[in-house]
Amino acid sequence: MEDRDLWPIHIDHIGIAANSLDEGSHFWRLLGLIEGEEDEINIEQGVKIRFFSTAHEAEGKVPRLEILEPTGEQTPIADFIAKRGVGIQQLCLRVPDLRAMLEHLSSNGIQLIDENPRRGSDGNLIAFVHPRSTGGVLVELCQTN
């Protein structure tokens, strides 16, 4: 593995748990952020997703806000809301080679939730790092298509 496989790293999005997409979107709409064209449903993760950004994608890949609504009571986002309430749930960092990054982190003693990538929003590969290894922050790593 070479350094070029691991870097650069960019903030992709910040995930915000909400009781509903509309409730979670209200402030960001008033602020004038740009709303994504379509909401997504990730059945595997039990979540409805809506993105907001500060610039159009044509201006380059910009960090986004990801509003997350649980699709049911037995889902990770519903569990998060029940334990901690609505609010920031995770920070997602975009990496050039997710598998290489997971190998690098694991070999350096970082506790991973996902040893192998899985499909996330926009069809991207994602994996989560346990908050015990990140100073209490749930970190999602993603590799875009």
TIRO-2110 file (N, C-alpha, C; in Angstrom, 1 decimal):
// TIRO-2110
0.8, -1.2, 0.0, N, 1, A
0.0, 0.0, 0.0, CA, 1, A
0.9, 1.2, 0.0, C, 1, A
0.6, 2.2, -0.8, N, 2, A
1.3, 3.4, -0.9, CA, 2, A
0.5, 4.6, -0.4, C, 2, A
1.2, 5.7, 0.0, N, 3, A
0.5, 6.8, 0.6, CA, 3, A
-0.6, 7.4, -0.4, C, 3, A
-0.3, 7.3, -1.7, N, 4, A
-1.3, 7.8, -2.6, CA, 4, A
-2.6, 7.1, -2.6, C, 4, A
-2.6, 5.9, -2.0, N, 5, A
-3.8, 5.1, -1.9, CA, 5, A
-4.7, 5.6, -0.7, C, 5, A
-4.1, 6.4, 0.2, N, 6, A
-4.8, 6.8, 1.4, CA, 6, A
-5.2, 8.2, 1.4, C, 6, A
-4.5, 9.1, 0.7, N, 7, A
-4.7, 10.5, 0.8, CA, 7, A
-4.9, 11.1, -0.6, C, 7, A
-5.5, 12.2, -0.8, N, 8, A
-6.1, 13.1, 0.3, CA, 8, A
-7.4, 12.7, 0.8, C, 8, A
-7.8, 13.2, 2.0, N, 9, A
-9.0, 13.0, 2.6, CA, 9, A
-9.8, 14.3, 2.6, C, 9, A
-11.1, 14.2, 2.4, N, 10, A
-12.0, 15.4, 2.4, CA, 10, A
-13.2, 15.1, 3.2, C, 10, A
-13.8, 16.1, 3.8, N, 11, A
-15.1, 16.0, 4.5, CA, 11, A
-16.1, 15.8, 3.4, C, 11, A
-16.9, 14.7, 3.4, N, 12, A
-17.9, 14.4, 2.5, CA, 12, A
-19.2, 15.0, 3.0, C, 12, A
-19.6, 14.6, 4.2, N, 13, A
-20.9, 15.1, 4.8, CA, 13, A
-20.9, 14.9, 6.3, C, 13, A
-21.8, 15.6, 6.9, N, 14, A
-22.1, 15.5, 8.3, CA, 14, A
-23.6, 14.9, 8.4, C, 14, A
-23.7, 13.8, 9.1, N, 15, A
-25.0, 13.2, 9.2, CA, 15, A
-25.8, 13.7, 10.4, C, 15, A
-27.0, 14.1, 10.2, N, 16, A
-27.9, 14.7, 11.3, CA, 16, A
-29.1, 13.8, 11.4, C, 16, A
-29.3, 13.2, 12.6, N, 17, A
-30.5, 12.4, 12.8, CA, 17, A
-31.7, 13.3, 13.1, C, 17, A
-32.8, 13.0, 12.5, N, 18, A
-34.0, 13.8, 12.6, CA, 18, A
-35.2, 12.8, 12.8, C, 18, A
-36.2, 13.3, 13.4, N, 19, A
-37.5, 12.5, 13.5, CA, 19, A
-38.1, 12.4, 12.2, C, 19, A
-38.0, 13.4, 11.3, N, 20, A
-38.5, 13.4, 10.0, CA, 20, A
-37.7, 14.2, 9.1, C, 20, A
-37.6, 13.9, 7.8, N, 21, A
-36.9, 14.7, 6.8, CA, 21, A
-37.3, 16.2, 6.8, C, 21, A
-38.6, 16.4, 6.8, N, 22, A
-39.2, 17.7, 6.8, CA, 22, A
-38.8, 18.5, 8.0, C, 22, A
-38.9, 17.9, 9.2, N, 23, A
-38.6, 18.6, 10.4, CA, 23, A
-37.1, 18.9, 10.4, C, 23, A
-36.3, 17.9, 10.0, N, 24, A
-34.8, 18.1, 10.0, CA, 24, A
-34.3, 19.1, 8.9, C, 24, A
-35.2, 19.4, 7.9, N, 25, A
-34.8, 20.2, 6.8, CA, 25, A
-35.2, 21.7, 7.0, C, 25, A
-36.1, 22.0, 7.9, N, 26, A
-36.6, 23.3, 8.0, CA, 26, A
-35.6, 24.4, 8.2, C, 26, A
-34.7, 24.3, 9.1, N, 27, A
-33.7, 25.3, 9.3, CA, 27, A
-32.8, 25.5, 8.1, C, 27, A
-32.3, 24.4, 7.6, N, 28, A
-31.4, 24.4, 6.4, CA, 28, A
-32.0, 25.1, 5.2, C, 28, A
-33.3, 24.9, 5.0, N, 29, A
-34.0, 25.5, 3.9, CA, 29, A
-34.1, 27.0, 4.2, C, 29, A
-34.4, 27.4, 5.4, N, 30, A
-34.5, 28.9, 5.8, CA, 30, A
-33.1, 29.5, 5.6, C, 30, A
-32.0, 28.8, 5.9, N, 31, A
-30.7, 29.3, 5.7, CA, 31, A
-30.3, 29.5, 4.3, C, 31, A
-31.0, 28.8, 3.4, N, 32, A
-30.8, 28.9, 2.0, CA, 32, A
-29.8, 27.9, 1.4, C, 32, A
-29.6, 26.8, 2.1, N, 33, A
-28.8, 25.8, 1.5, CA, 33, A
-29.5, 25.1, 0.4, C, 33, A
-28.7, 24.5, -0.5, N, 34, A
-29.2, 23.9, -1.7, CA, 34, A
-29.6, 22.5, -1.4, C, 34, A
-30.9, 22.2, -1.7, N, 35, A
-31.4, 20.9, -1.4, CA, 35, A
-31.2, 19.9, -2.5, C, 35, A
-30.8, 18.7, -2.2, N, 36, A
-30.6, 17.7, -3.3, CA, 36, A
-31.9, 17.5, -4.0, C, 36, A
-31.8, 16.9, -5.2, N, 37, A
-32.9, 16.8, -6.1, CA, 37, A
-33.9, 15.7, -5.6, C, 37, A
-33.4, 14.6, -5.1, N, 38, A
-34.2, 13.5, -4.7, CA, 38, A
-33.8, 13.0, -3.3, C, 38, A
-34.8, 12.6, -2.5, N, 39, A
-34.5, 11.8, -1.3, CA, 39, A
-34.1, 10.4, -1.6, C, 39, A
-33.4, 9.8, -0.7, N, 40, A
-33.1, 8.4, -0.9, CA, 40, A
-33.6, 7.5, 0.2, C, 40, A
-33.8, 6.3, 0.0, N, 41, A
-34.1, 5.3, 1.1, CA, 41, A
-33.0, 4.2, 1.0, C, 41, A
-32.3, 4.0, 2.1, N, 42, A
-31.4, 2.9, 2.2, CA, 42, A
-32.0, 1.9, 3.1, C, 42, A
-32.6, 0.8, 2.4, N, 43, A
-33.3, -0.2, 3.1, CA, 43, A
-32.4, -1.0, 4.1, C, 43, A
-31.2, -1.3, 3.7, N, 44, A
-30.3, -2.0, 4.5, CA, 44, A
-30.0, -1.3, 5.9, C, 44, A
-29.9, 0.0, 5.8, N, 45, A
-29.6, 0.8, 7.0, CA, 45, A
-30.9, 1.4, 7.7, C, 45, A
-32.0, 1.2, 7.0, N, 46, A
-33.3, 1.6, 7.6, CA, 46, A
-33.4, 3.1, 7.7, C, 46, A
-33.1, 3.8, 6.7, N, 47, A
-33.0, 5.3, 6.8, CA, 47, A
-33.4, 6.0, 5.5, C, 47, A
-34.2, 7.1, 5.7, N, 48, A
-34.5, 8.0, 4.6, CA, 48, A
-33.4, 9.1, 4.6, C, 48, A
-33.0, 9.6, 3.5, N, 49, A
-31.8, 10.5, 3.4, CA, 49, A
-32.2, 11.7, 2.5, C, 49, A
-31.8, 12.9, 3.0, N, 50, A
-32.0, 14.1, 2.2, CA, 50, A
-30.7, 14.9, 2.4, C, 50, A
-30.1, 15.3, 1.3, N, 51, A
-28.8, 16.1, 1.3, CA, 51, A
-29.1, 17.6, 1.1, C, 51, A
-28.2, 18.4, 1.7, N, 52, A
-28.1, 19.8, 1.5, CA, 52, A
-26.7, 20.2, 1.3, C, 52, A
-26.4, 21.2, 0.5, N, 53, A
-25.0, 21.7, 0.3, CA, 53, A
-25.0, 23.2, 0.2, C, 53, A
-23.8, 23.8, 0.3, N, 54, A
-23.6, 25.2, 0.2, CA, 54, A
-23.3, 25.7, -1.2, C, 54, A
-23.1, 24.8, -2.1, N, 55, A
-22.8, 25.1, -3.5, CA, 55, A
-23.3, 24.0, -4.4, C, 55, A
-23.5, 24.3, -5.7, N, 56, A
-23.9, 23.3, -6.7, CA, 56, A
-22.8, 22.4, -7.0, C, 56, A
-23.1, 21.2, -7.3, N, 57, A
-22.1, 20.2, -7.6, CA, 57, A
-21.2, 20.6, -8.8, C, 57, A
-21.7, 21.4, -9.7, N, 58, A
-21.0, 21.8, -10.9, CA, 58, A
-19.8, 22.6, -10.4, C, 58, A
-19.8, 23.2, -9.2, N, 59, A
-18.7, 24.0, -8.7, CA, 59, A
-17.7, 23.1, -8.0, C, 59, A
-17.8, 21.8, -8.1, N, 60, A
-16.9, 20.9, -7.5, CA, 60, A
-17.6, 20.2, -6.3, C, 60, A
-17.0, 19.1, -5.9, N, 61, A
-17.5, 18.3, -4.8, CA, 61, A
-17.4, 19.1, -3.5, C, 61, A
-18.5, 19.4, -2.9, N, 62, A
-18.5, 20.2, -1.7, CA, 62, A
-19.1, 19.4, -0.5, C, 62, A
-18.6, 19.6, 0.7, N, 63, A
-19.2, 18.9, 1.9, CA, 63, A
-20.7, 19.2, 1.9, C, 63, A
-21.5, 18.2, 2.4, N, 64, A
-22.9, 18.3, 2.4, CA, 64, A
-23.4, 18.0, 3.9, C, 64, A
-24.7, 18.3, 4.1, N, 65, A
-25.4, 17.9, 5.3, CA, 65, A
-26.3, 16.8, 4.9, C, 65, A
-26.3, 15.7, 5.6, N, 66, A
-27.2, 14.6, 5.3, CA, 66, A
-28.2, 14.4, 6.4, C, 66, A
-29.5, 14.7, 6.1, N, 67, A
-30.5, 14.6, 7.1, CA, 67, A
-31.0, 13.1, 7.0, C, 67, A
-31.1, 12.5, 8.2, N, 68, A
-31.4, 11.1, 8.3, CA, 68, A
-32.7, 10.8, 9.1, C, 68, A
-33.6, 10.2, 8.5, N, 69, A
-34.9, 9.9, 9.2, CA, 69, A
-35.0, 8.4, 9.3, C, 69, A
-35.3, 7.8, 10.4, N, 70, A
-35.4, 6.4, 10.5, CA, 70, A
-36.7, 5.9, 9.8, C, 70, A
-36.5, 4.7, 9.2, N, 71, A
-37.7, 4.1, 8.5, CA, 71, A
-38.6, 3.3, 9.5, C, 71, A
-38.1, 3.0, 10.7, N, 72, A
-38.8, 2.2, 11.6, CA, 72, A
-38.1, 2.4, 13.0, C, 72, A
-38.7, 1.7, 14.0, N, 73, A
-38.3, 1.8, 15.4, CA, 73, A
-37.0, 0.9, 15.6, C, 73, A
-36.8, -0.1, 14.9, N, 74, A
-35.6, -1.0, 15.1, CA, 74, A
-34.5, -0.7, 14.0, C, 74, A
-34.1, 0.5, 14.0, N, 75, A
-33.1, 0.9, 13.0, CA, 75, A
-32.0, 1.7, 13.8, C, 75, A
-30.8, 1.7, 13.2, N, 76, A
-29.7, 2.5, 13.9, CA, 76, A
-30.0, 3.9, 14.2, C, 76, A
-30.7, 4.6, 13.3, N, 77, A
-31.0, 6.0, 13.5, CA, 77, A
-32.0, 6.2, 14.6, C, 77, A
-33.0, 5.3, 14.6, N, 78, A
-34.0, 5.3, 15.6, CA, 78, A
-33.4, 5.1, 17.0, C, 78, A
-32.5, 4.1, 17.0, N, 79, A
-31.7, 3.8, 18.3, CA, 79, A
-30.9, 5.1, 18.7, C, 79, A
-30.3, 5.7, 17.8, N, 80, A
-29.5, 6.9, 18.1, CA, 80, A
-30.4, 8.0, 18.7, C, 80, A
-31.5, 8.3, 18.1, N, 81, A
-32.5, 9.3, 18.5, CA, 81, A
-33.0, 8.9, 19.9, C, 81, A
-33.3, 7.7, 20.2, N, 82, A
-33.8, 7.2, 21.5, CA, 82, A
-32.8, 7.4, 22.6, C, 82, A
-31.5, 7.2, 22.2, N, 83, A
-30.4, 7.4, 23.2, CA, 83, A
-29.9, 8.8, 23.4, C, 83, A
-29.8, 9.5, 22.3, N, 84, A
-29.2, 10.8, 22.3, CA, 84, A
-30.0, 12.0, 21.9, C, 84, A
-31.2, 11.7, 21.3, N, 85, A
-32.0, 12.8, 20.7, CA, 85, A
-31.5, 13.1, 19.3, C, 85, A
-32.2, 14.0, 18.7, N, 86, A
-31.9, 14.4, 17.3, CA, 86, A
-30.6, 15.2, 17.3, C, 86, A
-29.9, 15.3, 16.2, N, 87, A
-28.7, 16.0, 16.2, CA, 87, A
-27.6, 15.3, 15.4, C, 87, A
-26.4, 15.9, 15.4, N, 88, A
-25.3, 15.3, 14.7, CA, 88, A
-25.0, 13.8, 15.1, C, 88, A
-25.1, 13.0, 14.1, N, 89, A
-24.9, 11.5, 14.3, CA, 89, A
-23.6, 11.0, 13.9, C, 89, A
-23.0, 11.6, 12.8, N, 90, A
-21.7, 11.1, 12.3, CA, 90, A
-21.1, 12.1, 11.4, C, 90, A
-19.7, 11.9, 11.3, N, 91, A
-18.9, 12.7, 10.3, CA, 91, A
-18.4, 11.8, 9.3, C, 91, A
-18.6, 12.1, 8.0, N, 92, A
-18.2, 11.2, 6.9, CA, 92, A
-17.0, 11.9, 6.2, C, 92, A
-15.9, 11.1, 6.1, N, 93, A
-14.7, 11.5, 5.4, CA, 93, A
-14.6, 10.7, 4.1, C, 93, A
-14.3, 11.4, 3.0, N, 94, A
-14.2, 10.8, 1.7, CA, 94, A
-12.7, 10.4, 1.5, C, 94, A
-12.4, 9.2, 1.2, N, 95, A
-11.1, 8.7, 0.9, CA, 95, A
-10.9, 8.1, -0.5, C, 95, A
-9.7, 8.1, -1.0, N, 96, A
-9.6, 7.6, -2.4, CA, 96, A
-9.7, 6.1, -2.5, C, 96, A
-9.3, 5.3, -1.5, N, 97, A
-9.3, 3.9, -1.5, CA, 97, A
-9.7, 3.4, -0.2, C, 97, A
-11.0, 3.1, -0.1, N, 98, A
-11.6, 2.7, 1.2, CA, 98, A
-11.0, 1.4, 1.8, C, 98, A
-10.8, 0.4, 0.9, N, 99, A
-10.3, -0.9, 1.4, CA, 99, A
-8.8, -0.7, 2.0, C, 99, A
-8.0, 0.1, 1.3, N, 100, A
-6.7, 0.4, 1.7, CA, 100, A
-6.7, 1.2, 3.1, C, 100, A
-7.6, 2.1, 3.2, N, 101, A
-7.7, 2.9, 4.4, CA, 101, A
-8.2, 2.0, 5.6, C, 101, A
-9.1, 1.1, 5.4, N, 102, A
-9.6, 0.2, 6.4, CA, 102, A
-8.4, -0.7, 6.9, C, 102, A
-7.6, -1.2, 5.9, N, 103, A
-6.5, -2.0, 6.3, CA, 103, A
-5.5, -1.2, 7.1, C, 103, A
-5.2, 0.0, 6.7, N, 104, A
-4.3, 0.9, 7.4, CA, 104, A
-4.7, 1.1, 8.8, C, 104, A
-6.0, 1.5, 9.0, N, 105, A
-6.5, 1.8, 10.3, CA, 105, A
-6.5, 0.5, 11.2, C, 105, A
-7.0, -0.6, 10.7, N, 106, A
-7.0, -1.8, 11.4, CA, 106, A
-5.6, -2.3, 11.9, C, 106, A
-4.6, -2.2, 11.0, N, 107, A
-3.3, -2.6, 11.3, CA, 107, A
-2.6, -1.7, 12.3, C, 107, A
-3.2, -0.5, 12.6, N, 108, A
-2.7, 0.4, 13.6, CA, 108, A
-3.6, 0.5, 14.8, C, 108, A
-4.4, -0.6, 15.0, N, 109, A
-5.2, -0.8, 16.3, CA, 109, A
-6.5, 0.0, 16.3, C, 109, A
-6.9, 0.5, 15.3, N, 110, A
-8.2, 1.3, 15.3, CA, 110, A
-9.4, 0.3, 15.2, C, 110, A
-10.4, 0.4, 16.0, N, 111, A
-11.5, -0.5, 16.1, CA, 111, A
-12.5, -0.1, 15.0, C, 111, A
-12.8, -1.0, 14.1, N, 112, A
-13.7, -0.7, 13.0, CA, 112, A
-15.1, -1.4, 13.3, C, 112, A
-16.1, -0.7, 12.9, N, 113, A
-17.5, -1.3, 13.0, CA, 113, A
-17.6, -2.2, 11.7, C, 113, A
-17.1, -1.7, 10.6, N, 114, A
-17.2, -2.5, 9.4, CA, 114, A
-15.8, -2.9, 8.9, C, 114, A
-15.5, -4.1, 8.9, N, 115, A
-14.2, -4.6, 8.4, CA, 115, A
-14.1, -4.5, 6.9, C, 115, A
-15.3, -4.6, 6.3, N, 116, A
-15.4, -4.6, 4.8, CA, 116, A
-16.4, -3.5, 4.4, C, 116, A
-16.1, -2.8, 3.3, N, 117, A
-17.1, -1.8, 2.8, CA, 117, A
-18.4, -2.4, 2.5, C, 117, A
-19.4, -1.5, 2.5, N, 118, A
-20.8, -1.9, 2.1, CA, 118, A
-21.4, -0.7, 1.3, C, 118, A
-22.5, -0.8, 0.8, N, 119, A
-23.1, 0.2, 0.0, CA, 119, A
-23.9, 1.2, 0.8, C, 119, A
-23.6, 2.5, 0.6, N, 120, A
-24.3, 3.6, 1.3, CA, 120, A
-25.1, 4.4, 0.3, C, 120, A
-25.3, 5.7, 0.7, N, 121, A
-26.1, 6.6, -0.2, CA, 121, A
-25.3, 6.9, -1.5, C, 121, A
-26.0, 7.2, -2.5, N, 122, A
-25.5, 7.4, -3.9, CA, 122, A
-24.7, 6.2, -4.4, C, 122, A
-24.9, 5.0, -3.8, N, 123, A
-24.2, 3.8, -4.3, CA, 123, A
-22.7, 3.8, -3.9, C, 123, A
-22.3, 4.7, -3.1, N, 124, A
-20.9, 4.8, -2.6, CA, 124, A
-20.6, 3.6, -1.7, C, 124, A
-19.3, 3.3, -1.6, N, 125, A
-18.8, 2.3, -0.6, CA, 125, A
-18.6, 3.1, 0.7, C, 125, A
-19.1, 2.5, 1.8, N, 126, A
-18.9, 3.1, 3.1, CA, 126, A
-18.4, 2.1, 4.1, C, 126, A
-17.9, 2.6, 5.2, N, 127, A
-17.5, 1.7, 6.4, CA, 127, A
-17.5, 2.7, 7.6, C, 127, A
-17.8, 2.2, 8.7, N, 128, A
-17.8, 3.0, 9.9, CA, 128, A
-16.7, 2.6, 10.9, C, 128, A
-16.2, 3.6, 11.6, N, 129, A
-15.1, 3.4, 12.6, CA, 129, A
-15.8, 3.6, 13.9, C, 129, A
-15.4, 2.8, 14.9, N, 130, A
-16.1, 2.9, 16.2, CA, 130, A
-15.6, 4.1, 16.9, C, 130, A
-16.6, 4.8, 17.6, N, 131, A
-16.3, 6.0, 18.3, CA, 131, A
-15.2, 5.8, 19.4, C, 131, A
-15.0, 4.6, 19.9, N, 132, A
-14.0, 4.4, 20.9, CA, 132, A
-12.6, 4.7, 20.4, C, 132, A
-12.4, 4.6, 19.1, N, 133, A
-11.1, 4.9, 18.5, CA, 133, A
-11.0, 6.3, 17.9, C, 133, A
-12.0, 7.1, 18.0, N, 134, A
-12.0, 8.4, 17.4, CA, 134, A
-12.2, 9.6, 18.3, C, 134, A
-12.2, 9.3, 19.6, N, 135, A
-12.5, 10.4, 20.6, CA, 135, A
-14.0, 10.6, 20.8, C, 135, A
-14.8, 9.6, 20.5, N, 136, A
-16.2, 9.7, 20.7, CA, 136, A
-17.1, 10.1, 19.5, C, 136, A
-16.5, 10.2, 18.4, N, 137, A
-17.2, 10.5, 17.2, CA, 137, A
-17.4, 9.3, 16.3, C, 137, A
-18.6, 9.1, 15.9, N, 138, A
-18.9, 8.0, 14.9, CA, 138, A
-18.4, 8.6, 13.5, C, 138, A
-17.4, 7.9, 13.0, N, 139, A
-16.8, 8.3, 11.7, CA, 139, A
-17.2, 7.3, 10.6, C, 139, A
-17.8, 7.9, 9.6, N, 140, A
-18.1, 7.1, 8.4, CA, 140, A
-17.0, 7.4, 7.4, C, 140, A
-16.4, 6.4, 6.7, N, 141, A
-15.5, 6.6, 5.6, CA, 141, A
-16.2, 6.2, 4.3, C, 141, A
-16.0, 7.0, 3.3, N, 142, A
-16.7, 6.7, 2.0, CA, 142, A
-15.7, 6.8, 0.9, C, 142, A
-16.0, 6.0, -0.1, N, 143, A
-15.3, 6.1, -1.4, CA, 143, A
-16.4, 6.3, -2.5, C, 143, A
-16.3, 7.5, -3.2, N, 144, A
-17.3, 7.8, -4.1, CA, 144, A
-17.0, 7.0, -5.5, C, 144, A
-18.1, 6.9, -6.2, N, 145, A
-18.1, 6.2, -7.5, CA, 145, A
-17.3, 7.0, -8.5, C, 145, A
END
